[in-house]
């Protein structure tokens, strides 16, 4: 990898290096806020090597029990924690990560023979199975832990590298069905708006690295991720049993558990007691709330076009009369939820929430 000598002199503290082996492993770098590189490859965290993806040898690949929906894109997640340091476990909130931690999320799609993107994929979750002759890389988002907190950085892929774009982008992608979608690469500020899960202090926090999202086998080694991180010395203070959200397709658990897990990851970062949607009074993170707080027979604080003419967030037994279902199925920017990160309807997720609502008994008086 090539580095600009001047930029290197501005690197935050001593440059965090993971020693290269003789076979040429990537050498992880950590940059200061005023010296973020234009190219993703300069981080030596993830790069395109021929038609394959190459990761830093100390990058930990992980997955979530249920994903946040992003227009059916696939996501390769990694976390790199400085050598000799560990994250601190929390049973409910985001783990506490040391300065120097870098979290990456690479968005990509399988493509057909006409180079159109596919909204269904059989990807195993293993980065070694990503061959760019059959997959198109779209963007890689970094969350970088600095002394002042987390910085969000969007990098957009072009040919053999990805380039920093603090203003984001709108990519007009052809879908295999012959239709087009407008895929949003969020700006740095838009990244911050979703990751500021506490609206009061406005601090950016990772959303996925929580015990209930991570308590599952990793996609590469089939080892429980929390146990695996602990065994690697990358997670301290673990208290078992850890909570676990459900996977959408796990029919061995209750319908309510699957639906609430879906709403938690897709809506809970805003709809929580401290989030940006706290004034709505609708709480969708996975916690112990009353049915009313979760939307059952709850009228909206401010209706407007977002209600779709419906009177309650959830009408037991009637998803078609529920605001929650309406907003999950809308693509109108004034009504759809989540507000950012999608232009398509997540049909499977919306169907799961509808099924949950339709299973409820009771009536709104």
Residue frames relative to the residue before (quaternion, step in Angstrom):
aa qw qx qy qz dx dy dz
X 1.0000 0.0000 0.0000 0.0000 0.00 0.00 0.00
X 0.3119 -0.7429 0.5616 0.1883 3.60 -1.08 0.73
X 0.0929 -0.7858 0.6103 0.0376 3.56 -1.06 0.79
X 0.4382 -0.6424 0.5598 0.2861 3.51 -1.19 0.63
X 0.4686 -0.7141 0.4380 0.2803 3.60 -0.64 1.13
X 0.6417 0.5255 -0.3302 0.4506 3.60 1.01 -0.78
X 0.6551 0.5064 -0.3111 0.4665 3.57 0.94 -0.90
X 0.6326 0.5455 -0.3410 0.4311 3.57 0.99 -0.77
X 0.6410 0.5444 -0.3326 0.4267 3.56 1.05 -0.73
X 0.6913 0.4615 -0.2789 0.4810 3.58 1.22 -0.38
X 0.3916 0.7413 -0.4765 0.2648 3.57 1.23 0.02
X 0.5772 -0.6322 0.4073 0.3181 3.53 -1.00 0.96
X 0.8398 -0.0448 -0.0082 0.5410 3.55 -0.73 1.15
X 0.7183 -0.3226 0.2926 0.5425 3.56 -1.04 -0.61
X 0.5328 -0.6320 0.4546 0.3317 3.54 -0.95 0.85
X 0.3374 -0.7448 0.5412 0.1960 3.55 -0.80 1.05
X 0.0422 -0.8292 0.5562 -0.0347 3.52 -0.43 1.22
X 0.1670 -0.7132 0.6671 0.1357 3.52 -1.13 0.72
X 0.4428 -0.7524 0.4101 0.2639 3.57 -0.33 1.28
X 0.4482 -0.6971 0.5049 0.2414 3.49 -1.03 0.94
X 0.3443 -0.6865 0.5897 0.2497 3.51 -1.15 0.61
X 0.7081 -0.4728 0.3126 0.4211 3.55 -1.26 0.24
X 0.6658 0.5137 -0.3192 0.4370 3.59 1.13 -0.50
X 0.6001 -0.6332 0.3454 0.3458 3.62 1.22 0.24
X 0.1629 0.7925 -0.5669 0.1549 3.59 0.88 0.87
X 0.5862 -0.5775 0.4338 0.3671 3.53 -1.23 0.51
X 0.3167 -0.7471 0.5661 0.1453 3.55 -1.14 0.79
X 0.3206 -0.8072 0.4650 0.1713 3.55 -0.06 1.34
X 0.1243 -0.7912 0.5976 0.0379 3.55 -0.96 0.95
X 0.1596 -0.7543 0.6288 0.1007 3.54 -1.22 0.57
X 0.1685 -0.8227 0.5410 0.0465 3.56 -0.62 1.17
X 0.5063 -0.6256 0.4952 0.3272 3.55 -1.21 0.48
X 0.7082 -0.4854 0.3138 0.4055 3.55 -1.28 0.45
X 0.7419 0.4093 -0.2364 0.4755 3.61 0.97 -0.77
X 0.7345 0.3937 -0.2316 0.5018 3.59 1.24 0.14
X 0.2409 0.7825 -0.5430 0.1866 3.58 1.08 0.60
X 0.4224 -0.7405 0.4622 0.2440 3.60 -0.76 1.01
X 0.5764 -0.5901 0.4469 0.3461 3.53 -1.24 0.53
X 0.7667 0.3498 -0.1764 0.5086 3.58 0.97 -0.87
X 0.5230 -0.6360 0.4780 0.3057 3.54 -1.03 0.84
X 0.6261 0.5767 -0.3424 0.3978 3.59 0.98 -0.80
X 0.5842 0.5985 -0.3785 0.3966 3.60 1.14 -0.49
X 0.5969 0.5481 -0.3673 0.4566 3.58 1.20 -0.36
X 0.2098 -0.8063 0.5079 0.2190 3.57 1.26 -0.54
X 0.3951 0.6969 -0.4789 0.3589 3.50 1.04 0.93
X 0.7756 -0.0668 0.0929 0.6208 3.54 0.97 -0.96
X 0.1022 0.7940 -0.5944 0.0768 3.56 -0.93 0.82
X 0.4771 -0.6254 0.5315 0.3143 3.51 -1.32 0.32
X 0.0598 -0.7954 0.6027 -0.0218 3.56 -0.75 1.12
X 0.7780 -0.1090 0.0200 0.6184 3.55 0.06 1.32
X 0.7536 -0.2983 0.2436 0.5327 3.57 -0.60 -1.12
X 0.6453 0.5234 -0.3084 0.4631 3.57 1.28 0.17
X 0.4510 -0.6425 0.5482 0.2887 3.52 -1.37 0.29
X 0.1163 -0.7787 0.6136 0.0601 3.55 -0.94 0.89
X 0.1664 -0.7927 0.5831 0.0627 3.56 -0.88 1.01
X 0.5884 -0.5263 0.4723 0.3921 3.52 -1.27 0.44
X 0.5574 -0.6567 0.3919 0.3232 3.59 -0.89 0.90
X 0.7204 0.4122 -0.2539 0.4966 3.61 1.15 -0.44
X 0.4583 0.6524 -0.4680 0.3812 3.58 1.25 0.23
X 0.2573 -0.7674 0.5721 0.1327 3.57 -0.79 1.04
X 0.2781 -0.7458 0.5838 0.1601 3.58 -0.71 1.09
X 0.0522 0.8037 -0.5906 0.0495 3.58 -0.91 0.89
X 0.1917 -0.7569 0.6140 0.1154 3.54 -1.33 0.27
X 0.4100 -0.6962 0.5371 0.2423 3.55 -1.30 0.39
X 0.6198 -0.5436 0.4061 0.3943 3.56 -1.19 0.48
X 0.7650 -0.0135 0.0125 0.6437 3.57 0.97 -0.91
X 0.3867 -0.7490 0.5009 0.1964 3.56 -0.87 1.02
X 0.4616 -0.5716 0.5851 0.3434 3.48 -1.37 0.33
X 0.4211 -0.7301 0.4817 0.2398 3.59 -0.74 1.06
X 0.0333 0.7852 -0.6155 0.0596 3.57 -0.93 0.99
X 0.7411 -0.4329 0.2243 0.4616 3.55 0.41 1.30
X 0.6663 -0.5573 0.2765 0.4111 3.57 0.98 0.97
X 0.3681 0.7175 -0.5124 0.2953 3.61 1.14 0.41
X 0.4130 -0.6466 0.5775 0.2789 3.52 -1.31 0.47
X 0.1676 -0.8054 0.5644 0.0678 3.58 -1.11 0.64
X 0.1621 -0.7438 0.6440 0.0754 3.51 -0.95 1.03
X 0.0963 -0.8194 0.5650 0.0039 3.56 -0.51 1.23
X 0.0314 0.7782 -0.6272 0.0074 3.55 -1.05 0.80
X 0.1029 -0.7552 0.6400 0.0980 3.52 -1.30 0.40
X 0.1009 -0.7783 0.6190 0.0299 3.55 -1.01 0.91
X 0.0953 -0.7903 0.6052 -0.0034 3.55 -0.63 1.21
X 0.5627 -0.6419 0.3884 0.3471 3.63 -0.78 0.96
X 0.6148 -0.5793 0.4031 0.3520 3.52 -1.11 0.77
X 0.8199 0.2353 -0.1918 0.4854 3.54 -0.94 0.95
X 0.6928 0.4190 -0.2767 0.5176 3.58 1.27 0.05
X 0.1848 -0.7864 0.5839 0.0803 3.54 -1.27 0.39
X 0.4831 -0.6033 0.5414 0.3310 3.53 -1.31 0.41
X 0.3676 -0.7089 0.5535 0.2366 3.56 -1.20 0.52
X 0.4633 -0.7175 0.4647 0.2337 3.53 -0.84 1.09
X 0.0069 0.7469 -0.6648 -0.0093 3.54 -1.21 0.68
X 0.4580 -0.7195 0.4495 0.2656 3.58 -0.78 0.97
X 0.7934 0.3056 -0.1431 0.5066 3.61 1.10 -0.61
X 0.7891 0.3353 -0.1574 0.4900 3.56 0.81 -0.99
X 0.7142 -0.3989 0.3419 0.4625 3.55 -1.37 0.00
X 0.5313 -0.6218 0.4659 0.3376 3.57 -0.99 0.82
X 0.4358 -0.6718 0.5251 0.2883 3.55 -1.19 0.51
X 0.1217 -0.8284 0.5464 0.0208 3.57 -0.52 1.21
X 0.4820 -0.6810 0.4677 0.2920 3.60 -1.00 0.78
X 0.6333 -0.4920 0.4307 0.4139 3.53 -1.31 0.37
X 0.7143 0.4000 -0.3229 0.4749 3.55 -0.93 0.95
X 0.5143 0.6309 -0.4231 0.3979 3.58 1.25 -0.22
X 0.0709 -0.7742 0.6282 0.0304 3.57 -1.06 0.82
X 0.1139 -0.7708 0.6257 0.0373 3.55 -0.82 1.08
X 0.0706 -0.8037 0.5901 0.0279 3.58 -0.87 0.92
X 0.0398 -0.7608 0.6470 0.0327 3.52 -1.23 0.60
X 0.1091 -0.8068 0.5807 0.0095 3.55 -0.50 1.26
X 0.2189 -0.7826 0.5776 0.0777 3.55 -0.76 1.15
X 0.1323 0.7915 -0.5837 0.1242 3.56 -0.88 0.94
X 0.2471 -0.7587 0.5866 0.1387 3.55 -1.33 0.34
X 0.4489 -0.5941 0.5683 0.3502 3.55 -1.21 0.42
X 0.2012 -0.7822 0.5802 0.1051 3.58 -1.12 0.62
X 0.4081 -0.6954 0.5317 0.2590 3.55 -1.22 0.52
X 0.7536 -0.3990 0.2646 0.4504 3.59 -1.29 -0.06
X 0.6853 0.4493 -0.2777 0.5014 3.60 1.25 -0.37
X 0.5161 -0.6694 0.3813 0.3744 3.58 1.33 0.26
X 0.4396 0.6568 -0.4816 0.3786 3.59 1.20 0.46
X 0.4768 -0.6840 0.4703 0.2890 3.57 -1.05 0.74
X 0.3202 -0.7329 0.5762 0.1681 3.52 -1.19 0.73
X 0.3500 -0.7562 0.5176 0.1942 3.56 -0.97 0.84
X 0.6855 0.3523 -0.2815 0.5715 3.58 1.29 0.17
X 0.0338 -0.8191 0.5718 -0.0305 3.55 -0.99 0.83
X 0.2824 -0.7366 0.5883 0.1778 3.54 -1.21 0.58
X 0.2561 0.7951 -0.5138 0.1953 3.59 1.22 0.38
X 0.4549 -0.7377 0.4472 0.2211 3.56 -0.86 1.05
X 0.5283 -0.5979 0.4349 0.4175 3.58 1.16 -0.54
X 0.5914 0.5536 -0.3569 0.4652 3.57 1.31 -0.17
X 0.4475 -0.7121 0.4626 0.2805 3.64 -0.69 1.01
X 0.5986 0.5754 -0.3701 0.4167 3.60 1.12 -0.50
X 0.6497 0.5163 -0.3151 0.4604 3.59 1.24 -0.31
X 0.5534 0.5885 -0.4072 0.4261 3.60 1.26 0.06
X 0.0092 0.7717 -0.6319 0.0706 3.55 -0.43 1.29
X 0.3695 -0.7860 0.4536 0.1999 3.58 -0.46 1.20
X 0.4879 0.5976 -0.4677 0.4314 3.58 1.21 0.23
X 0.7711 0.3108 -0.1494 0.5353 3.56 1.23 -0.54
X 0.7321 0.2993 -0.2039 0.5770 3.57 1.33 -0.04
X 0.2457 -0.7524 0.5908 0.1565 3.57 -1.11 0.69
X 0.3143 -0.7364 0.5737 0.1729 3.56 -0.80 1.09
X 0.2172 -0.8004 0.5499 0.0989 3.58 -0.84 0.98
X 0.7845 -0.1898 0.1839 0.5610 3.58 0.64 -1.09
X 0.1561 -0.7287 0.6515 0.1422 3.50 -1.38 0.30
X 0.1597 -0.7803 0.6002 0.0739 3.55 -0.78 1.07
X 0.1683 -0.7749 0.6034 0.0843 3.54 -0.99 0.90
X 0.1079 -0.7049 0.6914 0.1158 3.50 -1.27 0.60
X 0.0976 -0.8205 0.5630 -0.0172 3.54 -0.57 1.23
X 0.2880 -0.7751 0.5413 0.1523 3.57 -0.70 1.10
X 0.0521 -0.7851 0.6166 -0.0277 3.52 -0.59 1.27
X 0.7055 -0.4437 0.3176 0.4523 3.60 -1.25 0.05
X 0.7006 0.4604 -0.2696 0.4738 3.60 1.05 -0.71
X 0.7179 -0.3509 0.2601 0.5422 3.60 1.22 -0.27
X 0.6978 -0.4592 0.3503 0.4236 3.55 -1.24 -0.51
X 0.1729 -0.7380 0.6411 0.1203 3.55 -1.19 0.70
X 0.2522 -0.7588 0.5857 0.1327 3.57 -1.05 0.84
X 0.0170 -0.8183 0.5720 -0.0540 3.57 -0.76 1.09
X 0.1613 -0.7967 0.5749 0.0936 3.62 -0.62 1.09
X 0.0902 -0.7741 0.6260 0.0275 3.59 -0.89 1.01
X 0.2175 -0.7870 0.5699 0.0925 3.58 -0.88 1.01
X 0.4056 -0.7386 0.4915 0.2201 3.55 -0.82 1.06
X 0.0820 0.7489 -0.6535 0.0734 3.52 -1.12 0.88
X 0.8178 -0.0679 -0.0208 0.5712 3.55 -0.46 1.25
X 0.8508 -0.2177 0.1589 0.4511 3.59 -0.72 -1.07
X 0.7575 0.2600 -0.1839 0.5699 3.58 1.23 0.19
X 0.3354 -0.6990 0.5836 0.2415 3.54 -1.33 0.15
X 0.2292 -0.8050 0.5432 0.0663 3.55 -1.03 0.87
X 0.5548 -0.6391 0.4347 0.3078 3.52 -1.02 0.94
X 0.0442 0.7807 -0.6201 0.0632 3.57 -0.91 0.99
X 0.1957 -0.8255 0.5191 0.1043 3.58 0.08 1.29
X 0.6705 0.4795 -0.2984 0.4811 3.60 1.21 -0.39
X 0.4639 -0.6906 0.4452 0.3313 3.59 1.24 -0.07
X 0.2086 -0.7643 0.5922 0.1472 3.56 -1.24 -0.39
X 0.2669 -0.7081 0.6214 0.2032 3.53 -1.34 0.28
X 0.1167 -0.8182 0.5627 0.0208 3.56 -0.51 1.21
X 0.2806 -0.7627 0.5691 0.1252 3.54 -0.75 1.16
X 0.0239 -0.8513 0.5221 -0.0472 3.56 -0.10 1.31
X 0.3761 -0.6942 0.5724 0.2215 3.54 -1.02 0.90
X 0.2373 -0.7541 0.5993 0.1256 3.55 -0.89 1.03
X 0.6375 -0.5659 0.3640 0.3753 3.57 -1.12 0.64
X 0.5993 0.5714 -0.3595 0.4302 3.60 1.17 -0.43
X 0.5659 -0.5934 0.3830 0.4253 3.59 1.28 -0.25
X 0.5982 0.5360 -0.3601 0.4746 3.57 1.29 -0.11
X 0.3653 -0.7020 0.5624 0.2398 3.53 -1.35 0.17
X 0.1067 -0.7582 0.6325 0.1168 3.52 -1.25 0.41
X 0.3651 -0.6991 0.5714 0.2267 3.53 -1.24 0.58
X 0.1420 -0.8111 0.5667 0.0287 3.52 -0.17 1.36
X 0.2478 -0.7956 0.5407 0.1152 3.58 -0.71 1.10
X 0.1601 -0.7004 0.6879 0.1035 3.51 -0.95 1.01
X 0.3347 -0.7923 0.4620 0.2165 3.61 -0.28 1.17
X 0.5132 -0.6067 0.5064 0.3349 3.53 -1.21 0.55
X 0.6914 -0.4461 0.3530 0.4453 3.55 -1.30 0.17
X 0.6729 0.4934 -0.2965 0.4646 3.60 0.98 -0.84
X 0.6409 0.5114 -0.3273 0.4696 3.59 1.04 -0.71
X 0.5886 0.5438 -0.3622 0.4761 3.58 1.08 -0.67
X 0.6773 0.5040 -0.2884 0.4518 3.55 0.91 -0.97
X 0.6342 0.5570 -0.3475 0.4085 3.61 0.99 -0.76
X 0.6909 0.4450 -0.2821 0.4950 3.61 1.05 -0.68
X 0.7225 0.4559 -0.2468 0.4574 3.56 1.00 -0.81
X 0.5501 0.5481 -0.4184 0.4711 3.59 1.25 0.03
X 0.0669 -0.8602 0.5054 0.0132 3.56 0.49 1.23
X 0.6901 0.3223 -0.2538 0.5962 3.57 1.29 -0.24
X 0.3019 -0.8083 0.4818 0.1531 3.54 -0.20 1.33
X 0.5942 0.6009 -0.3613 0.3941 3.58 1.15 -0.54
X 0.7885 0.2787 -0.1655 0.5227 3.59 0.77 -0.99
X 0.3717 -0.7838 0.4417 0.2290 3.60 1.25 -0.25
X 0.4300 0.7136 -0.4651 0.2991 3.59 1.20 0.17
X 0.4381 -0.6791 0.5289 0.2592 3.54 -1.08 0.82
X 0.0221 0.7806 -0.6240 0.0280 3.55 -1.02 0.88
X 0.5266 -0.5822 0.4950 0.3723 3.59 -1.12 0.52
X 0.3841 -0.7350 0.5168 0.2123 3.58 -1.07 0.74
X 0.7322 0.4889 -0.2489 0.4036 3.57 0.84 -0.98
X 0.7099 0.4896 -0.2978 0.4095 3.64 0.82 -0.85
X 0.3509 0.6652 -0.5637 0.3416 3.52 0.36 1.37
X 0.6679 -0.5395 0.3262 0.3955 3.54 -1.11 0.66
X 0.7071 0.4873 -0.2884 0.4235 3.60 0.79 -0.96
X 0.6631 0.4740 -0.3077 0.4908 3.60 1.18 -0.47
X 0.7388 0.4473 -0.2184 0.4542 3.59 1.04 -0.80
X 0.5638 0.6301 -0.3842 0.3709 3.58 1.21 -0.38
X 0.4980 0.5734 -0.4695 0.4504 3.52 0.24 1.41
X 0.6140 -0.5146 0.4230 0.4234 3.58 -1.28 0.08
X 0.4665 -0.6554 0.5032 0.3156 3.55 -1.10 0.67
X 0.5895 -0.6403 0.3688 0.3263 3.60 -1.11 0.61
X 0.6806 0.4916 -0.2892 0.4599 3.62 1.23 -0.23
X 0.8406 0.2237 -0.0736 0.4878 3.58 0.69 -1.11
X 0.3710 -0.7512 0.4709 0.2763 3.62 1.27 -0.03
X 0.4753 0.6099 -0.4681 0.4277 3.55 1.01 0.94
X 0.5554 -0.6041 0.4357 0.3699 3.58 -0.92 0.83
X 0.4933 -0.7180 0.4088 0.2720 3.56 -0.70 1.12
X 0.6538 0.5065 -0.3292 0.4558 3.60 0.92 -0.82
X 0.6594 0.4832 -0.3037 0.4894 3.58 0.97 -0.86
X 0.6536 0.5322 -0.3114 0.4389 3.57 0.98 -0.85
X 0.6509 0.4975 -0.3164 0.4782 3.58 0.94 -0.83
X 0.6404 0.5240 -0.3190 0.4621 3.56 1.00 -0.85
X 0.6713 0.5051 -0.2969 0.4540 3.59 0.92 -0.92
X 0.6698 0.4861 -0.2936 0.4784 3.60 1.13 -0.64
X 0.4816 -0.6651 0.4355 0.3689 3.58 1.27 -0.20
X 0.5370 0.6441 -0.3846 0.3859 3.58 1.26 0.37
X 0.7528 0.2432 -0.1752 0.5861 3.60 1.28 0.05
X 0.0839 -0.8129 0.5763 0.0066 3.56 -0.74 1.09
X 0.7918 0.3565 -0.2402 0.4339 3.54 -1.30 0.40
X 0.2886 0.7837 -0.5087 0.2091 3.59 1.17 0.44
X 0.0960 -0.7707 0.6290 0.0349 3.53 -0.99 0.95
X 0.1466 -0.8106 0.5656 0.0387 3.54 -0.62 1.16
X 0.5427 -0.1590 -0.8226 -0.0590 1.53 -2.22 1.16
X 0.4174 -0.6944 0.5311 0.2480 3.55 -1.11 0.74
X 0.5232 -0.6158 0.4677 0.3582 3.60 -1.09 0.59
X 0.1071 -0.7973 0.5917 0.0520 3.58 -1.16 0.49
X 0.3122 -0.7049 0.6066 0.1944 3.54 -0.89 0.98
X 0.5302 -0.6437 0.4580 0.3079 3.54 -1.26 0.38
X 0.4278 -0.6128 0.5847 0.3156 3.51 -1.34 0.32
X 0.6105 -0.5970 0.3745 0.3613 3.57 -0.99 0.81
X 0.7765 0.3797 -0.1843 0.4678 3.56 0.92 -0.91
X 0.5060 0.6451 -0.4336 0.3739 3.58 1.24 0.23
X 0.1301 -0.8418 0.5224 0.0392 3.56 -0.04 1.31
X 0.5026 0.6357 -0.4356 0.3918 3.57 1.26 0.18
X 0.6872 0.4059 -0.2748 0.5361 3.58 1.28 -0.24
X 0.6823 -0.5272 0.3222 0.3908 3.56 -1.24 0.37
X 0.6254 -0.5322 0.4316 0.3734 3.51 -1.29 0.49
X 0.6470 0.5224 -0.3227 0.4521 3.59 0.93 -0.84
X 0.6485 0.5228 -0.3221 0.4498 3.59 0.94 -0.84
X 0.6666 0.4926 -0.3040 0.4696 3.59 0.96 -0.85
X 0.6761 0.4954 -0.2984 0.4566 3.59 0.92 -0.89
X 0.6836 0.4736 -0.2982 0.4685 3.58 0.88 -0.86
X 0.6047 0.5379 -0.3537 0.4690 3.60 1.10 -0.61
X 0.6438 0.5168 -0.3149 0.4683 3.57 1.02 -0.82
X 0.6843 0.4742 -0.2889 0.4727 3.59 0.88 -0.91
X 0.5917 0.5886 -0.3565 0.4199 3.57 1.08 -0.72
X 0.7552 0.3921 -0.2275 0.4736 3.59 0.68 -1.06
X 0.7259 0.4452 -0.2526 0.4594 3.60 1.04 -0.69
X 0.8137 0.2466 -0.0925 0.5181 3.58 1.06 -0.68
X 0.5992 0.6523 -0.3426 0.3132 3.56 1.12 -0.69
X 0.5871 0.5847 -0.3867 0.4048 3.61 1.13 -0.47
X 0.7122 0.3483 -0.2492 0.5562 3.61 1.24 -0.35
X 0.7505 0.3719 -0.1929 0.5111 3.57 0.92 -0.97
X 0.4365 0.6158 -0.5295 0.3871 3.53 0.34 1.37
X 0.7129 -0.4906 0.2658 0.4247 3.63 -1.14 0.37
X 0.7671 0.3207 -0.1889 0.5225 3.62 1.17 -0.40
X 0.5228 0.6887 -0.3847 0.3231 3.59 1.28 -0.12
X 0.7211 -0.4610 0.3093 0.4144 3.54 -1.33 0.14
X 0.7059 0.4056 -0.2600 0.5193 3.62 1.23 -0.37
X 0.2935 0.7975 -0.4919 0.1893 3.59 1.20 0.39
X 0.6253 0.5575 -0.3454 0.4229 3.59 1.11 -0.61
X 0.5731 0.5930 -0.3885 0.4111 3.60 1.22 -0.31
X 0.3605 -0.7481 0.4809 0.2813 3.57 1.17 -0.54
X 0.5772 0.5621 -0.3747 0.4588 3.58 1.32 0.07
X 0.0937 -0.8273 0.5538 -0.0082 3.58 -0.48 1.23
X 0.0223 -0.8498 0.5230 -0.0620 3.54 -0.44 1.27
X 0.4595 0.6192 -0.4941 0.4017 3.59 1.20 0.24
X 0.5627 -0.6344 0.4126 0.3326 3.57 -1.17 0.58
X 0.3312 0.7043 -0.5532 0.2970 3.53 -0.16 1.34
X 0.5992 -0.5577 0.4190 0.3928 3.58 -1.26 0.06
X 0.1334 0.7866 -0.5839 0.1503 3.56 -0.26 1.31
X 0.5509 -0.5640 0.4845 0.3790 3.53 -1.29 0.29
X 0.6422 -0.5071 0.3841 0.4277 3.62 -1.15 0.39
X 0.6321 0.5353 -0.3397 0.4455 3.61 0.98 -0.78
X 0.6578 0.5039 -0.3170 0.4614 3.61 0.91 -0.84
X 0.6858 0.4516 -0.2800 0.4973 3.59 1.14 -0.59
X 0.7000 -0.5158 0.2501 0.4259 3.57 1.27 0.18
X 0.4990 0.6690 -0.4380 0.3339 3.61 1.19 -0.22
X 0.8412 -0.0642 -0.0354 0.5358 3.56 -0.62 1.26
X 0.4536 0.6800 -0.4511 0.3584 3.58 1.16 0.58
X 0.3011 -0.7436 0.5629 0.1989 3.61 -0.66 1.02
X 0.5471 -0.6214 0.4349 0.3542 3.61 -1.08 0.58
X 0.5450 -0.6017 0.4704 0.3460 3.57 -1.17 0.62
X 0.7710 0.0156 0.0131 0.6366 3.55 0.99 -0.90
X 0.3079 -0.8082 0.4741 0.1649 3.56 -0.30 1.24
X 0.1315 0.8144 -0.5629 0.0514 3.60 0.16 -1.24
X 0.7766 -0.3379 0.2460 0.4713 3.55 -1.28 -0.40
X 0.5645 0.6365 -0.3782 0.3649 3.58 1.20 -0.44
X 0.6309 0.5478 -0.3436 0.4287 3.59 1.17 -0.36
X 0.2994 -0.7756 0.5030 0.2363 3.57 1.17 -0.44
X 0.6507 -0.5269 0.3109 0.4498 3.58 1.17 0.53
X 0.5442 0.6028 -0.4025 0.4225 3.56 1.27 0.20
X 0.4519 -0.7478 0.4385 0.2106 3.57 -1.11 0.68
X 0.7963 0.2057 -0.0946 0.5610 3.60 1.15 -0.54
X 0.5942 -0.5730 0.4262 0.3701 3.56 -1.16 0.64
X 0.7838 0.0059 0.0171 0.6208 3.56 0.97 -0.91
X 0.1153 -0.7485 0.6506 0.0564 3.54 -0.90 1.02
X 0.4187 -0.7379 0.4562 0.2683 3.64 -0.34 1.18
X 0.8278 0.2099 -0.1811 0.4878 3.53 -0.86 1.05
X 0.7724 0.3016 -0.1467 0.5394 3.59 1.25 -0.26
X 0.1657 -0.8104 0.5577 0.0687 3.57 0.12 1.29
X 0.6471 0.5495 -0.3288 0.4138 3.59 1.00 -0.78
X 0.7007 0.4171 -0.2651 0.5146 3.58 1.24 -0.32
X 0.5888 0.6068 -0.3445 0.4080 3.60 1.30 0.02
X 0.5065 -0.6612 0.4684 0.2946 3.56 -0.92 0.95
X 0.6147 0.5682 -0.3517 0.4191 3.57 0.97 -0.83
X 0.6818 0.4693 -0.2891 0.4809 3.59 0.86 -0.91
X 0.6267 0.5501 -0.3348 0.4388 3.56 0.98 -0.83
X 0.7166 0.4606 -0.2665 0.4509 3.58 0.83 -0.98
X 0.6257 0.5264 -0.3396 0.4648 3.59 1.10 -0.62
X 0.7305 0.4193 -0.2249 0.4899 3.58 1.13 -0.64
X 0.5749 0.6006 -0.3792 0.4063 3.59 1.24 -0.13
X 0.1826 -0.7446 0.6248 0.1479 3.55 -1.24 0.52
X 0.4222 0.6749 -0.4736 0.3768 3.56 1.30 0.33
X 0.4658 -0.7111 0.4406 0.2887 3.64 -0.56 1.08
X 0.6607 0.5134 -0.3130 0.4494 3.60 1.11 -0.55
X 0.7742 0.3444 -0.1671 0.5040 3.59 1.22 -0.35
X 0.6420 0.5923 -0.3485 0.3400 3.58 0.95 -0.78
X 0.1030 -0.7504 0.6503 0.0580 3.49 -1.28 0.61
X 0.4699 -0.2343 -0.8413 0.1285 1.53 -1.77 1.76
X 0.5981 -0.6039 0.3999 0.3430 3.57 -1.19 0.55
X 0.7776 0.2371 -0.1154 0.5707 3.57 1.12 -0.72
X 0.7463 0.4710 -0.2865 0.3729 3.54 -1.29 0.33
X 0.7942 0.1729 -0.1489 0.5631 3.57 1.20 0.05
X 0.1444 -0.7456 0.6394 0.1198 3.52 -1.30 0.51
X 0.6764 0.4345 -0.2645 0.5327 3.56 1.34 -0.27
X 0.4808 -0.6132 0.5300 0.3346 3.55 -1.31 0.24
X 0.3308 -0.7046 0.5864 0.2239 3.55 -0.96 0.86
X 0.2718 -0.8241 0.4733 0.1515 3.54 0.11 1.32
X 0.6761 0.4985 -0.3006 0.4516 3.58 0.92 -0.88
X 0.6661 0.4983 -0.2988 0.4677 3.58 0.98 -0.82
X 0.6544 0.5026 -0.3085 0.4733 3.55 0.96 -0.86
X 0.6422 0.5221 -0.3226 0.4592 3.58 1.01 -0.79
X 0.6242 0.5360 -0.3349 0.4593 3.59 1.06 -0.75
X 0.6746 0.4756 -0.2963 0.4805 3.60 0.89 -0.91
X 0.6217 0.5353 -0.3396 0.4600 3.59 1.00 -0.77
X 0.6575 0.5132 -0.3114 0.4553 3.57 0.90 -0.92
X 0.6378 0.5252 -0.3197 0.4639 3.58 1.01 -0.81
X 0.6681 0.4911 -0.3007 0.4712 3.59 0.88 -0.94
X 0.6778 0.5035 -0.2935 0.4484 3.57 0.91 -0.90
X 0.6395 0.5281 -0.3291 0.4515 3.59 1.21 -0.43
X 0.5705 0.6202 -0.3756 0.3857 3.59 1.23 -0.31
X 0.2573 -0.7421 0.5961 0.1667 3.51 -1.22 0.59
X 0.5473 0.5935 -0.4590 0.3709 3.55 -1.23 0.38
X 0.1953 -0.7697 0.5928 0.1340 3.53 -1.32 0.08
X 0.4371 -0.6760 0.5345 0.2575 3.52 -1.25 0.57
X 0.2584 -0.7964 0.5342 0.1162 3.56 -0.67 1.14
